Amino acid sequence: SLNPTSPEAWFDLAGIKASLGKNPEAISALEKAINLSDDRRRQTPGSPDLRAVARTNPPFTGIRATPDFQRIVGR
């Protein structure tokens, strides 16, 4: 089952949706993953930075140039 507080679970879901071409769903899940990741990094410095991982993660190649991706992940 999907752990609603796990950044990695949302990140993986975003990657699957992006791979399937379901870009709005991918963006939504990615935004949730990044927000949870950022929250966790504030509480636990040194935890994985999913924002950085998203920039090079192959499943996101098709959406990386979109304004929504750039807004969520940054440049």
N, CA, C and O atoms as CSV, one atom per row, in Angstrom:
chain,resi,resn,atom,element,x,y,z
A,1,SER,N,N,0.839,-1.195,0.000
A,1,SER,CA,C,0.000,0.000,0.000
A,1,SER,C,C,0.875,1.245,0.000
A,1,SER,O,O,2.023,1.210,0.441
A,2,LEU,N,N,0.331,2.323,-0.489
A,2,LEU,CA,C,1.068,3.579,-0.591
A,2,LEU,C,C,1.094,4.263,0.764
A,2,LEU,O,O,0.048,4.556,1.343
A,3,ASN,N,N,2.289,4.513,1.263
A,3,ASN,CA,C,2.427,5.255,2.505
A,3,ASN,C,C,2.246,6.731,2.168
A,3,ASN,O,O,3.082,7.299,1.464
A,4,PRO,N,N,1.185,7.365,2.646
A,4,PRO,CA,C,0.896,8.737,2.232
A,4,PRO,C,C,1.922,9.763,2.699
A,4,PRO,O,O,1.913,10.901,2.229
A,5,THR,N,N,2.812,9.374,3.623
A,5,THR,CA,C,3.816,10.321,4.094
A,5,THR,C,C,5.211,10.002,3.571
A,5,THR,O,O,6.177,10.656,3.963
A,6,SER,N,N,5.333,9.015,2.698
A,6,SER,CA,C,6.637,8.629,2.160
A,6,SER,C,C,6.930,9.407,0.885
A,6,SER,O,O,6.258,9.212,-0.128
A,7,PRO,N,N,7.932,10.291,0.924
A,7,PRO,CA,C,8.283,11.009,-0.299
A,7,PRO,C,C,8.650,10.056,-1.442
A,7,PRO,O,O,8.308,10.305,-2.598
A,8,GLU,N,N,9.345,8.972,-1.112
A,8,GLU,CA,C,9.778,8.031,-2.154
A,8,GLU,C,C,8.592,7.337,-2.816
A,8,GLU,O,O,8.623,7.078,-4.019
A,9,ALA,N,N,7.547,7.034,-2.046
A,9,ALA,CA,C,6.368,6.386,-2.627
A,9,ALA,C,C,5.714,7.318,-3.655
A,9,ALA,O,O,5.348,6.885,-4.747
A,10,TRP,N,N,5.572,8.580,-3.302
A,10,TRP,CA,C,4.983,9.553,-4.229
A,10,TRP,C,C,5.900,9.788,-5.434
A,10,TRP,O,O,5.429,9.952,-6.559
A,11,PHE,N,N,7.216,9.801,-5.183
A,11,PHE,CA,C,8.198,9.987,-6.253
A,11,PHE,C,C,8.113,8.835,-7.249
A,11,PHE,O,O,8.115,9.047,-8.461
A,12,ASP,N,N,8.040,7.611,-6.721
A,12,ASP,CA,C,7.935,6.435,-7.591
A,12,ASP,C,C,6.636,6.475,-8.390
A,12,ASP,O,O,6.628,6.163,-9.581
A,13,LEU,N,N,5.536,6.860,-7.735
A,13,LEU,CA,C,4.255,6.974,-8.421
A,13,LEU,C,C,4.356,8.019,-9.542
A,13,LEU,O,O,3.847,7.800,-10.641
A,14,ALA,N,N,5.004,9.137,-9.267
A,14,ALA,CA,C,5.174,10.178,-10.283
A,14,ALA,C,C,5.959,9.644,-11.480
A,14,ALA,O,O,5.621,9.932,-12.628
A,15,GLY,N,N,7.000,8.871,-11.211
A,15,GLY,CA,C,7.796,8.290,-12.289
A,15,GLY,C,C,6.991,7.335,-13.145
A,15,GLY,O,O,7.134,7.320,-14.367
A,16,ILE,N,N,6.149,6.540,-12.511
A,16,ILE,CA,C,5.299,5.598,-13.247
A,16,ILE,C,C,4.312,6.370,-14.118
A,16,ILE,O,O,4.136,6.058,-15.295
A,17,LYS,N,N,3.671,7.379,-13.530
A,17,LYS,CA,C,2.690,8.175,-14.286
A,17,LYS,C,C,3.369,8.878,-15.471
A,17,LYS,O,O,2.809,8.936,-16.566
A,18,ALA,N,N,4.570,9.407,-15.245
A,18,ALA,CA,C,5.296,10.082,-16.320
A,18,ALA,C,C,5.642,9.091,-17.431
A,18,ALA,O,O,5.538,9.416,-18.614
A,19,SER,N,N,6.050,7.892,-17.051
A,19,SER,CA,C,6.394,6.860,-18.038
A,19,SER,C,C,5.197,6.465,-18.879
A,19,SER,O,O,5.343,6.078,-20.038
A,20,LEU,N,N,4.004,6.563,-18.288
A,20,LEU,CA,C,2.775,6.210,-18.986
A,20,LEU,C,C,2.199,7.390,-19.777
A,20,LEU,O,O,1.173,7.259,-20.444
A,21,GLY,N,N,2.867,8.533,-19.695
A,21,GLY,CA,C,2.375,9.708,-20.410
A,21,GLY,C,C,1.244,10.422,-19.708
A,21,GLY,O,O,0.579,11.274,-20.299
A,22,LYS,N,N,1.020,10.083,-18.454
A,22,LYS,CA,C,-0.050,10.726,-17.673
A,22,LYS,C,C,0.548,11.931,-16.948
A,22,LYS,O,O,0.700,11.939,-15.726
A,23,ASN,N,N,0.881,12.947,-17.744
A,23,ASN,CA,C,1.661,14.069,-17.216
A,23,ASN,C,C,0.987,14.843,-16.085
A,23,ASN,O,O,1.658,15.143,-15.097
A,24,PRO,N,N,-0.305,15.185,-16.172
A,24,PRO,CA,C,-0.905,15.906,-15.035
A,24,PRO,C,C,-0.839,15.108,-13.733
A,24,PRO,O,O,-0.584,15.668,-12.667
A,25,GLU,N,N,-1.071,13.802,-13.828
A,25,GLU,CA,C,-0.991,12.948,-12.635
A,25,GLU,C,C,0.451,12.850,-12.145
A,25,GLU,O,O,0.699,12.837,-10.940
A,26,ALA,N,N,1.389,12.784,-13.065
A,26,ALA,CA,C,2.807,12.722,-12.700
A,26,ALA,C,C,3.216,13.999,-11.973
A,26,ALA,O,O,3.897,13.938,-10.949
A,27,ILE,N,N,2.810,15.143,-12.489
A,27,ILE,CA,C,3.155,16.431,-11.877
A,27,ILE,C,C,2.560,16.523,-10.474
A,27,ILE,O,O,3.228,16.966,-9.539
A,28,SER,N,N,1.322,16.110,-10.333
A,28,SER,CA,C,0.656,16.159,-9.029
A,28,SER,C,C,1.390,15.298,-7.998
A,28,SER,O,O,1.643,15.742,-6.879
A,29,ALA,N,N,1.729,14.068,-8.382
A,29,ALA,CA,C,2.438,13.167,-7.466
A,29,ALA,C,C,3.851,13.681,-7.183
A,29,ALA,O,O,4.341,13.575,-6.059
A,30,LEU,N,N,4.499,14.233,-8.199
A,30,LEU,CA,C,5.846,14.759,-8.006
A,30,LEU,C,C,5.829,15.948,-7.041
A,30,LEU,O,O,6.706,16.073,-6.187
A,31,GLU,N,N,4.842,16.803,-7.180
A,31,GLU,CA,C,4.741,17.949,-6.279
A,31,GLU,C,C,4.577,17.484,-4.832
A,31,GLU,O,O,5.201,18.037,-3.926
A,32,LYS,N,N,3.745,16.474,-4.616
A,32,LYS,CA,C,3.558,15.906,-3.273
A,32,LYS,C,C,4.881,15.328,-2.766
A,32,LYS,O,O,5.254,15.541,-1.612
A,33,ALA,N,N,5.584,14.601,-3.625
A,33,ALA,CA,C,6.868,13.995,-3.237
A,33,ALA,C,C,7.887,15.055,-2.841
A,33,ALA,O,O,8.574,14.916,-1.830
A,34,ILE,N,N,7.982,16.113,-3.639
A,34,ILE,CA,C,8.968,17.163,-3.361
A,34,ILE,C,C,8.618,17.896,-2.072
A,34,ILE,O,O,9.501,18.193,-1.267
A,35,ASN,N,N,7.337,18.189,-1.872
A,35,ASN,CA,C,6.924,18.858,-0.629
A,35,ASN,C,C,7.250,18.014,0.592
A,35,ASN,O,O,7.756,18.531,1.588
A,36,LEU,N,N,6.964,16.714,0.522
A,36,LEU,CA,C,7.273,15.812,1.644
A,36,LEU,C,C,8.783,15.693,1.838
A,36,LEU,O,O,9.266,15.667,2.970
A,37,SER,N,N,9.516,15.621,0.748
A,37,SER,CA,C,10.974,15.534,0.814
A,37,SER,C,C,11.559,16.795,1.459
A,37,SER,O,O,12.434,16.716,2.321
A,38,ASP,N,N,11.058,17.958,1.026
A,38,ASP,CA,C,11.547,19.218,1.599
A,38,ASP,C,C,11.254,19.290,3.098
A,38,ASP,O,O,12.104,19.708,3.884
A,39,ASP,N,N,10.042,18.878,3.487
A,39,ASP,CA,C,9.677,18.866,4.914
A,39,ASP,C,C,10.616,17.954,5.695
A,39,ASP,O,O,11.105,18.322,6.764
A,40,ARG,N,N,10.864,16.771,5.158
A,40,ARG,CA,C,11.741,15.806,5.837
A,40,ARG,C,C,13.158,16.352,5.946
A,40,ARG,O,O,13.810,16.181,6.976
A,41,ARG,N,N,13.641,17.010,4.887
A,41,ARG,CA,C,15.005,17.553,4.921
A,41,ARG,C,C,15.137,18.681,5.944
A,41,ARG,O,O,16.207,18.871,6.522
A,42,ARG,N,N,14.067,19.422,6.168
A,42,ARG,CA,C,14.107,20.456,7.219
A,42,ARG,C,C,14.230,19.806,8.598
A,42,ARG,O,O,14.927,20.321,9.472
A,43,GLN,N,N,13.553,18.676,8.785
A,43,GLN,CA,C,13.582,17.976,10.071
A,43,GLN,C,C,14.814,17.088,10.217
A,43,GLN,O,O,15.343,16.918,11.316
A,44,THR,N,N,15.263,16.530,9.105
A,44,THR,CA,C,16.390,15.592,9.112
A,44,THR,C,C,17.377,15.981,8.010
A,44,THR,O,O,17.370,15.395,6.928
A,45,PRO,N,N,18.221,16.969,8.290
A,45,PRO,CA,C,19.210,17.350,7.268
A,45,PRO,C,C,20.047,16.138,6.861
A,45,PRO,O,O,20.418,15.315,7.698
A,46,GLY,N,N,20.331,16.045,5.588
A,46,GLY,CA,C,21.108,14.912,5.103
A,46,GLY,C,C,20.256,13.796,4.532
A,46,GLY,O,O,20.782,12.862,3.926
A,47,SER,N,N,18.932,13.880,4.720
A,47,SER,CA,C,18.071,12.859,4.113
A,47,SER,C,C,18.039,13.101,2.599
A,47,SER,O,O,18.383,14.190,2.141
A,48,PRO,N,N,17.630,12.094,1.824
A,48,PRO,CA,C,17.685,12.216,0.362
A,48,PRO,C,C,16.947,13.456,-0.158
A,48,PRO,O,O,15.869,13.804,0.323
A,49,ASP,N,N,17.547,14.099,-1.134
A,49,ASP,CA,C,16.973,15.281,-1.751
A,49,ASP,C,C,16.314,14.871,-3.062
A,49,ASP,O,O,16.976,14.778,-4.095
A,50,LEU,N,N,15.010,14.628,-3.014
A,50,LEU,CA,C,14.314,14.152,-4.213
A,50,LEU,C,C,14.225,15.231,-5.286
A,50,LEU,O,O,14.050,14.917,-6.463
A,51,ARG,N,N,14.343,16.477,-4.899
A,51,ARG,CA,C,14.357,17.569,-5.866
A,51,ARG,C,C,15.565,17.385,-6.803
A,51,ARG,O,O,15.441,17.528,-8.020
A,52,ALA,N,N,16.726,17.067,-6.225
A,52,ALA,CA,C,17.935,16.851,-7.024
A,52,ALA,C,C,17.815,15.580,-7.858
A,52,ALA,O,O,18.233,15.558,-9.016
A,53,VAL,N,N,17.254,14.534,-7.285
A,53,VAL,CA,C,17.105,13.263,-8.008
A,53,VAL,C,C,16.188,13.434,-9.217
A,53,VAL,O,O,16.440,12.865,-10.280
A,54,ALA,N,N,15.132,14.214,-9.051
A,54,ALA,CA,C,14.158,14.395,-10.136
A,54,ALA,C,C,14.790,15.024,-11.371
A,54,ALA,O,O,14.373,14.757,-12.498
A,55,ARG,N,N,15.798,15.861,-11.150
A,55,ARG,CA,C,16.425,16.564,-12.285
A,55,ARG,C,C,17.095,15.615,-13.270
A,55,ARG,O,O,17.241,15.949,-14.446
A,56,THR,N,N,17.506,14.430,-12.802
A,56,THR,CA,C,18.210,13.496,-13.679
A,56,THR,C,C,17.511,12.143,-13.818
A,56,THR,O,O,17.986,11.278,-14.553
A,57,ASN,N,N,16.393,11.951,-13.123
A,57,ASN,CA,C,15.702,10.665,-13.132
A,57,ASN,C,C,15.085,10.402,-14.518
A,57,ASN,O,O,14.257,11.189,-14.977
A,58,PRO,N,N,15.479,9.309,-15.186
A,58,PRO,CA,C,15.021,9.045,-16.558
A,58,PRO,C,C,13.504,9.092,-16.776
A,58,PRO,O,O,13.080,9.599,-17.814
A,59,PRO,N,N,12.661,8.593,-15.861
A,59,PRO,CA,C,11.222,8.648,-16.142
A,59,PRO,C,C,10.683,10.063,-16.361
A,59,PRO,O,O,9.626,10.235,-16.968
A,60,PHE,N,N,11.400,11.072,-15.871
A,60,PHE,CA,C,10.902,12.441,-15.987
A,60,PHE,C,C,11.422,13.171,-17.232
A,60,PHE,O,O,11.164,14.362,-17.404
A,61,THR,N,N,12.147,12.468,-18.091
A,61,THR,CA,C,12.709,13.108,-19.282
A,61,THR,C,C,11.637,13.814,-20.102
A,61,THR,O,O,11.865,14.921,-20.589
A,62,GLY,N,N,10.475,13.194,-20.261
A,62,GLY,CA,C,9.418,13.750,-21.085
A,62,GLY,C,C,8.736,14.973,-20.513
A,62,GLY,O,O,8.096,15.724,-21.249
A,63,ILE,N,N,8.860,15.189,-19.205
A,63,ILE,CA,C,8.181,16.340,-18.585
A,63,ILE,C,C,9.161,17.355,-18.004
A,63,ILE,O,O,8.748,18.391,-17.483
A,64,ARG,N,N,10.442,17.064,-18.093
A,64,ARG,CA,C,11.451,17.921,-17.450
A,64,ARG,C,C,11.415,19.362,-17.944
A,64,ARG,O,O,11.679,20.280,-17.167
A,65,ALA,N,N,11.098,19.580,-19.202
A,65,ALA,CA,C,11.106,20.935,-19.773
A,65,ALA,C,C,9.793,21.689,-19.549
A,65,ALA,O,O,9.689,22.859,-19.917
A,66,THR,N,N,8.794,21.038,-18.954
A,66,THR,CA,C,7.499,21.701,-18.779
A,66,THR,C,C,7.575,22.748,-17.676
A,66,THR,O,O,8.348,22.613,-16.728
A,67,PRO,N,N,6.760,23.797,-17.812
A,67,PRO,CA,C,6.740,24.831,-16.764
A,67,PRO,C,C,6.383,24.267,-15.389
A,67,PRO,O,O,6.939,24.706,-14.383
A,68,ASP,N,N,5.462,23.300,-15.331
A,68,ASP,CA,C,5.084,22.727,-14.033
A,68,ASP,C,C,6.258,22.012,-13.374
A,68,ASP,O,O,6.486,22.163,-12.174
A,69,PHE,N,N,6.997,21.239,-14.154
A,69,PHE,CA,C,8.172,20.549,-13.610
A,69,PHE,C,C,9.181,21.575,-13.093
A,69,PHE,O,O,9.703,21.443,-11.986
A,70,GLN,N,N,9.444,22.584,-13.898
A,70,GLN,CA,C,10.415,23.612,-13.505
A,70,GLN,C,C,9.977,24.339,-12.238
A,70,GLN,O,O,10.797,24.665,-11.380
A,71,ARG,N,N,8.671,24.586,-12.133
A,71,ARG,CA,C,8.132,25.259,-10.953
A,71,ARG,C,C,8.340,24.408,-9.697
A,71,ARG,O,O,8.709,24.923,-8.642
A,72,ILE,N,N,8.103,23.113,-9.823
A,72,ILE,CA,C,8.193,22.219,-8.668
A,72,ILE,C,C,9.645,21.917,-8.291
A,72,ILE,O,O,10.026,21.981,-7.122
A,73,VAL,N,N,10.432,21.593,-9.290
A,73,VAL,CA,C,11.792,21.098,-9.038
A,73,VAL,C,C,12.828,22.228,-9.046
A,73,VAL,O,O,13.832,22.167,-8.336
A,74,GLY,N,N,12.573,23.235,-9.841
A,74,GLY,CA,C,13.566,24.304,-9.980
A,74,GLY,C,C,14.571,23.934,-11.037
A,74,GLY,O,O,14.534,22.833,-11.586
A,75,ARG,N,N,15.463,24.847,-11.322
A,75,ARG,CA,C,16.434,24.637,-12.392
A,75,ARG,C,C,17.746,24.129,-11.858
A,75,ARG,O,O,18.678,23.898,-12.627
